Every structure is written in structure tokens, then in C-alpha cells.
Amino acid sequence: MLLIVSDLHLGDGTTANSIPASAFELFAGRLQETIQFASWRVNGKYLPIEEVDIVLMGDILDPLHSTLWLDTMPGDPGYIRPWSDPFNPFYADKLLKVTRAILEKNKSSLEILRNCANGEIIQIAPGTKRGLPDQRTKNRIPVKVRIHYMIGNHDWYYHLKGEAFDQIRQEIITTMGLYNSSSPFPYTLEEDPMLKDLFAQHKVYGLHGDYYDKFNFDIEKGRDHGTIGDAFTMDVCNRFPVEVEKRYQNELPAGLVNSLRKMTNIRPALAIPLWISGQIRSHVTSPKLEHAIKEVWDDIAEEFLQLDYVREADKAFKFDVVDAMQMMIKVSSHASFSTIDDVVRWVHDKMWGGEHSFAEHALQEPAFLDGSAQYIVYGHTHHHEIVPLDMLQSRESQLYFNSGTWHSYYDLAVRNLKEQKFVPYQSITYLTFYRENEHDGRRFESWSGAYA
């Protein structure tokens, strides 16, 4: 049995809040229930499953959404950002500090995962000689739960090579109860033969999905490098509430800074200026203060565009993500936030066609084309979906799944974008794939819940 979870985005609390430990408690209960059902075999007999694999498929810990990186500025001694040279001795130290803060902030949640892995939580009824669950005995069989960590675009740092990063990974392994070694956590299945074989046994192919997002993956540099998305998140999104509070602390209405911190949970990311303008209108009654706060955005956004990293990434004669950012900044310097909103909507359509789904990319995966995988799974978009792809001559179906998220976030309402409405809710999704002799012959389950 294989479970896939992605996009937990567990942070250190310096930006938006992570999903609470109650979500992990719910998952642990559902996991035990699922294992119990999966122990009913195709022949109608109950035979307890001995082991289960859970794959955390990227963006699990989220060092990117931390303001701890912002204690230095360009030109300062020890200046470090996620896209800095990983061989800089300050880099691993900073990543360790942020990682430890995340592990501490989510201690209760991660303890539940660790206890699932060590057999303290997941225990099921033994079987009788007649092939039934023995409900009369108080004895329970602990099920071996192996938890594997793959990386995405918010936790790609755990893919970096080197002894300092091995030590960071070992702390993560110990805290979470992972099955990984301290060597770089894999990005693709091809990097880990055991995981590749595990997925193949379940006829699944999986990837975080950021590979198909030019804002968050640089196809020329690969996954061991930062992106414009990293820079925009850190030096604009994370920094904006910090700068607003620093400059106007005594003048700010209650709740504004906390509202601005939630921008890290906005979907899509380029709709963040819509969120900002909406929060300013909701909280600020002084036109002078409103203008001043907008100037903060202009200031830090212009500084973002002048970063050496951003300027080097700009490609001449080609519309790319840097040009998108430049359009926003240039407009914001001379116009109202409502004009920025219009640009953001246009940029979103230009860069992504206004679509959430990555299903079309699944059609090009080699594992889909050669028929070795029935199920193609991505994460990254936070948009849970199941899309039928094809039906093989063997009458086996091929489907695309997105593993959604465990996240509190605000999603842009599509009815009237000019009204800048965002719908808040929390979401939990996980996917389960079975071997042929598990769960009465069932092949997969997809569970997604939302609450507010």
C-alpha cells in the first residue's frame, strides 16, 4: 500500500500559520482505518498488512516562507538568501537555523508522523485461522510504516550535497521518523531505485510537479538552484509585512500586518497584489497611510528587480517571469493598485493560460506513454483533481492525479476578479494506491476534505 501526500508547507510561524496538529491526528486515524480495510484480500480473507509506505512528495517543510533569512541585506557581511551559493559557509548555518525553527514550531504534528513510523499509533487486529479479524483479543499488530521524503520547490535545499546538509537532513529524519538516509532527499524517482521500484509495484509515477512551472523551476539550471519564484517570495512577499511594520508600527490599524502575512497562502501567487490592495482597503481609513503603505511595496519591489540574481535571470527578447515582475513594478510606480490588479490578471493568463491543471504534462511522461504507469501523480498546484487520460488495450485505465495540499490558504474567487475576493479554507488531501491483492482488489482511493 502506497500513500502520497504533498504540499504541507510547514513553516516556522514568521509568515502565515501552518495547518494544525489536528490534521495529523485525523490522518493517523484514517491511516489505521485504511490499513485495516486493505488487509481484506482479493480471496475474501483477512490477512494483516505488514508494511505501508507513505511518500511525502515535496514542499513538506517550508524554509522559503521564513523571515529568518531577512536579517541581512545585500552588501551586509554574511548576506544569504535561498538562491545564494550553497557552498558559502553561512548558507548551511542559515538553513539549519530555519529548519530547526520549523521542526520546533510543528513539534506536535511531526511527533504524530514519527509515532506512526515507530509503531506506536498504527496497530491493527490480528487475523484468525479462518481469515477473519480477531476482535476478541486485545492484542494488536503494529504495522511498519515507512515514510519517505521527496523534495519540491519550497524544500529543494534538502537535495543539496555536502556534509553540512547531511547533518541537517539527519535532524529532519530523526524528528519525523523518516526512512530516508541522510544523503540528498530525492527529487525524481530515478534518483532513488527503491522508491522507483515501490512506485512501479503500484503502477504509479510521481513528481512534485514544479518542473512544469517556469516561475518556480529553472529548466536550464536544474533543481539544485533557486528561482525567481524564490526571490519574489522572499524579498517581496515575506519582506513586505516586515517593512510595513518597521516603518509605520505606531500608525497601523490592528490586524493589518497579520493580514498581510497571509499573502504567503494566496493562490495564484501573482494575485498577491490583489490581496494587498484588498487588505489595505479593509483596514486603512487614512488616504495618507494607504499611499505610504503602497510606497513600501513600490520600494521593495524595485529593490527586488535590482537584485543581481534577478537581473542575471532576465532574458532579453523573451517574455519571462522577470518581465512579468517588471510590468507590475513599473505600473505600480505610476498608478493605483487597481491598475496593478489588471496587469496581474493579464500576466497570469499570459504565463499559465489561467489554468490550474498540469494534466496535459502527464500525457508526455514516459511512464504514461509506455504504459508502465496507470497513474501519474503531481503535487505543487494545491489543486486536487483526477483526470482520465486513456484506456489501455488491457482495459486498464490511466489517470492523472494531483495530490492537493494540507494547507490553510486563500484562493482568488473567479466570479469578478476586480472585486478582489479571496475564499479562505483549510484543505487536506491524500492518495492511496493498492497492490493487486490488497483491499478486495481495489486499486486506488483519493480523499480530499476542506473545512473553514
N, C-alpha and C positions, 0 to 999 in steps of 0.2 A: 504494500500500500504506500502510495506516494502523495504527500500533501504539499501544495505550493502556496506560499504566502509572499507578498511583496509590498513595498512602499509603506512601511510602518512609520518612517520618518521620526524616530525617537530623538528628541533634542535635549539640550541642556537647560531649557526654560528661559533663555535670554531673548528668544523671539516667541513665536506662538507656542501654545501648550501642545504636548504630545497626547495621544489617546491614553486614557487612564488604565490602571491595572485591572479594572473590572472587565475590560475587553479580553484580557489574557485569561482571566478566570472563566469567562464564558467559553473561550476557545478550548481550554483544557477540559471542560465538561463535555463539550461537543466532540472533542477528540476521543475521549474514552468511550462515548456512546457509539461513535463511528467504528472504532476498533471492535467493539462488541458485535455490531451488525456484520462487519466484514469477516468475522470468524465463522459465519454461516457459509458453507462451501457449496459448490455447484451441485454436489450429490445430495444436498439437503441435510448434511451432517454439520454439527458444530465442532470445529477444531480451532482452538485459540490461536490467533496470530501471534508469532513470536517477536516480530520486529516491524517497526514502522519508520519511514524516512520522511522528514519534514525539510523542505528546501526553502530557505529564506532568499528570495530571488531578487535582491537588490534594493537599495535605499531603505535599509533597516535602521542602522544608526545614521544620524544626520549631522556630521560635523560642519557641513556648509551653513546650516541655519544656526550659527552661533556668533554672538558679538564679541566673543573672547579673542577673535582674530583682529579686532579693530583697536587693539591697544597701541598699535604703531601705525604711522602714516608713511607714504613714500618719502624716502630721504632719511628717515629715522634709523638709528642703529638697530639691527635686529628686525627690520621690516620683513614681515612674512604674510603672504596670502595663500590660499589653496592652490593657486596657479604658479607659485614661486618654485624655484629649483628645489626638488625634494632632497638633493644632496647637501643643501645648506643645513648646517648643524642646528639652526633654530627651527627648521621645519618639523622634524620628528618631535622635538620638545613641545612645540605648539600643538601638534596633532594629539600627542599623549595627554596634554592638559585638557583639551576639548573632549577627547574620548572619555577620560575619567569623569569629567563633569556629566556627560551623557549617561554613563553607567550608573553614577550615583543618583542622578535625578530619576531614573527609571528602575531603581533597585528592586522595587516590589514586583514590577512587571517581569523583569528578567529573571527574578527568582522563580517565578512560575514556570518559565521555559526550562530553567535548569532542573527544577524538580520533576518536570515531565521526562527529561533526559535521564535522570538518575533513578527512575522507577518509583519515586515517592508518591506520584499522583496517578499515573496511568496503570491501573490494575484491573483485571477482568476475571470473570468466573472461569474456573477450570471446566474441562469437558468430562462427561461420563463415558462409560464404555458403549453406551447406546448412541453416542453422538449428540448429546444434549448438554446445555449449560447446567452445571451443578449449582443450583441456587440454595441448596440446603447448607452447604459448608460456608463457614466464614472465611476460609482461606481464599485468597485471590492471587492470581498470577501477575507479577509485574511484567509489563511489555517493554522491550528495549526500544527506545525512541532515539533515533539518530538525527541530529539537527545539523544541517549543512548551510553554510553562509556563502552565497554568491553576491557579487557587488554590482552596483548600478552607478548612476551619475552623481549621486549625493554621498556615496561612501566609497568611491573609487580609490581613495587613499590607501585602503586596506589591500590593494592589489600591488602596491609598490614593493620592490625588492630591497632587502637590506636587513641587517641585524636589528637596527633600531625599530624598524617596522614589524619585525618578527616578535619583538618584545611587546609591542602594542597589541598585536593580534593575540598573543598568548593571554593577555589580560581579558580581552573580549571572550576568548574561548572559555576561560575559567569562569567568568561571570555568567555567561549564557549557557554553559554546558554544551558547547558545540562539538561536533565530531571532526571538525577541520583540524589540520595540523597548523603550526604557526607560520608555514610558508604562505606566499601570497594567496589570498582568497580568490577563487576563480571568477572570471568574467563570463567566459563561454564554457560550454560543456566539453569542448575539445581540449581545454586546459586541465581537465580532471577525468582521467579514464574511468574511475569508479563511478562518478556522477553520470558520465555519458552512458555507461552500461546500465545504471539504475533507470535512467530515463528511457532507454531503449527497451528495457524489460516491460515498461508500462506503455510503450509505443507513443512516447511524448518527446517533443523537442521544446526546450525553453531558453529564453534570453530575456534580460531585463527590458529591452526594447528601446533604450536611449540611443542605440545605434542608428535609429531612423529619425532622430531629432537633431537637426543641424545646429540648433541653439545650445544643445547640451552634449553633443559628441562631435569631435573633430576627426573626421574620417582619415585625414592625412596624417595626423599625429598619433591616433590610437587612444586607448583608454587610460594610459598612464600619464595623461596630461589634462590640465584644466581646460575650461572652455569659456566662451563669452557668457554663457549662462551662469557659470560660477562667479565671474566678475560682476555681472549685473546683480545677482542675488546678494553678494557680499557687500560691494561698495555702493550700492544704491538701495536695495530693499532692506538689508539689515541695518545699514548706516542711517537711513533717513529718520526713523524714530529717535535714534540716539542723538542726532544733531538737532532735531526739533526740541527735544527736552533740554539739551545742553544750552541752547541759545535763548529759549523762552520759558524756562521752567516755571517761573513765578506767574506767568501770564496765561498759561494754558488751562483750558477748561478741563474739569475732571473727566477721565475716561478717554481722552483723545489719544494720548501716547499708547495706551494699551490697545486701542482700536487700530492704530497704525501698525503696531507689531504684528497684527494678524494678517498683514499683507503677504506673509510667507505661506499662508494657506489659500491664497487666491488662485483660482483656475479660470481661464488660462493665465499664464504668468504675465503676458503682455497686457492684460486687463488691469494690472496693478494701479496705473494712474486713475482709472475709473473709480477704484476703491478709495484712493486717496481723496479725490475730489468729493466723493460722496460723504466720507467721514468728516471732511472739513465743513461741508455744508450742514451736517447734522450737529456738530459740536461747537463751531465757532460762530459767534454773532458779530464780532468786530471785523469790518472790512479791512482795517489796517493789519490786524493779526492774520487774517486769511491771506492777504497779499504777502506778508512776511514768511508765512509757512510755505507758500508756493515758491518763494525765492530760495528757501532751503533746498527744495527739490531741484530747482534750476542749478544751484551752486554745486551740489554733489553729483548731479547728473553730468554737468560739464566736466567736472574733475574726473569722473569715470571715463568719459570719452578721451581725455588727455592721458590716461594711464598708458605707459609704454606697451603693456600687454595688449590693450585694446587697439591701439594704433597699429601695432605689428600685425594684428589679426585682420585688419581691414583689407579687403581685396579690391583693387582698382577694377573698374569697368564691369562690376558684377554686383547685383543686388544681394546683399547678405545680411546677417544679423547685426553687424556693426552699422550698416547703413540704416537699418530699421531703428536702432537706438538714436542715431544722429538725427533722423527725421523727428523723433519725439522731442529731443532736446532743442533743436532749432525752433520748432513750433512753440515749445513751452517758454522760450525766451521772449517771445513777442505776442503771445496770445493767451487766452484763458484756458483753464483746464478742460472746458467743454470741447475746445478745438483739439486738444491732445487726444481726447476720447475718440474723436473721429479718425485721427491718424492711427491710433491703436487698433481700432476695428479694421481699418484698411490693411495695416501691417499683418494682423492675424490672418486675414483672408489670403494675403499675398504669400505668406510663408507657409501656411498649413492648409490652405483651402477651406478654412473654417471647420475642418473635420477633427473629431476626436480619434477615430478608429485607425489602428495600424493593421487592420485585417489584410489589406492589399499586399503588405510586405510578407505576410505569411505565405502567400501564393508563390513567392520566389525562394523560399527556404529549400535547400537541397533535400532535407528530410521529408518535406512535403512532396516535392517533385518525384523523388524515387519511391515514394510510398512507404518508407520505413517508419514514418510517424503518422499516426492518425490525428494527433492533437498537437497543435502549435500554440505555445503559451508565451505571451509577453506580459510585462508589467508596465511601469513608467507613466502611463497616461492617467492613472487613477480612475479610468472609465471602464468599469466591469462590463464585459459583453461576451456573448457566444455567437459566432458567425459560422454557418455551414459553408465549407469550402468546396467539397467534392464528395462523390461516392465512388469508391473503387470497384473494380470488376468483381472483387471478392465480396461485395455488398457491405464492406466496412466503410463507415462514414469518416470523413476528415473534417475537423472543426478547428476554428481559431478561438482561443480564449484570451481574455485579458483578466489578470488576477486582481484588478482593482486596487484597493488600499485599505489600510486601517488608519484612519486619519480624521481629524476634525478640519473641515475646510469650508470655504465659501465659494460657491460656484455661480458664475455670471448667468443671470436669467436672460433667456434669449428673446422674450416677447418684444421688449423695446429697450435696446441697448442704451439709448440716450437717457433713460431713467436711472441707469447705473444701479440696478438692483442685484443683490447677491443673496443667495439662499444658503443659510448655514445648516449643516448637519454633520453627524459622525457616521462613518461607514466602516464596515468590517466585511471582508470577502476572503474566502479560501477555496481552493480547488482540491479535489481528491480524485486520484486515479488508482484503479484496482488491477491486480493481476487476474488472469483468466479464472483462477479457482477461488477467488475471494468474493464475498458479498453476493452470493447466489448468482454469480456470473455478471453482475453489474460492472460496467467499465469506468464510469466517472460520475462524479457529483460536483455541482457548483453551488456554493452557498454564499449569498450576499445579503447583508442586512444594513439598514440605515436607521438612525434614531436621532431625535433632536429634543 
